[in-house]
Amino acid sequence: MVYLGRIVQRDLAARELDDALYYLREGCQPCAQRHLTLARRFGATERQIAAVKLAGSSLPGPPPHTDSSNR
């Protein structure tokens, strides 16, 4: 891996954390996990990752699926 400066790594980590939060809001856990893994690689702390997970879990989830054809 090519060395990236600390500032660049921090920016990349922040971007991955933002992307993870987006996917948590959209309800795609595997997508969010992928971005959290990348954020770790770019130097995000476990505290930052926990904050994103907490923020994502405090959001309302998608509405439950209802199938009106079975009524």
N, C-alpha and C positions, 0 to 999 in steps of 0.2 A: 504494500500500500504506500502511496506517495504521502510524504509528510505534509500535513496541512497545518497552517498556523493556528494558534489557540483561538484567535478571534474568528477565523473562518469556521473552525470546529464548533465553537459556541453558537454561531449563527445557524449552522446546519443542525445542531442538536435542537435549537429552539424551533426551527422549521418542522423537524420531525415530531416534536411534541405537539405543535399546532395541528399537524396532519392527524396525529393519533386522536386528539380530542375531536376533530371533525368526524372521524370514522366511528368513535364511540357514540357521538350524537346520532349518526346514521344507523347505528345498530350493527355494525360489522366488526365484531370482536377480533376475528383473524386479521383483518386489515389494520386495526388499531395496534394489535400486538406486533405486527411487522414494523410499524413506524416506531413503536417504543423500543424495539430491539435496535433499530438504526440510531435512535436518539442515544441509547447507551453507548453504542460504538463511537459516537461523536462526542461523548463526555458528559451527557446528562446524568445528574445525580439520581440516586434512588428516591431522594426526597422530591425532586422535580417530577419524576415519573409517578410517584404516589399521588402527588397533587393533581396531575392530569387524570389519573384513574378516579380519584375522588370527585373531581369536577364532572367527569363523564358519567359517573354513577348517580350523581344527584340530579341529572336531567331526566325529564319524563321519557319513557321508552316509546317505541312506536305503538300505535293503537292495536289492540288485539284483532286477529283476523276473524271475521265472521262470515260464515257461508250461508247466505239467505236462500239457497236453493234447497236446503234440507228442511224447510219449514212446512 
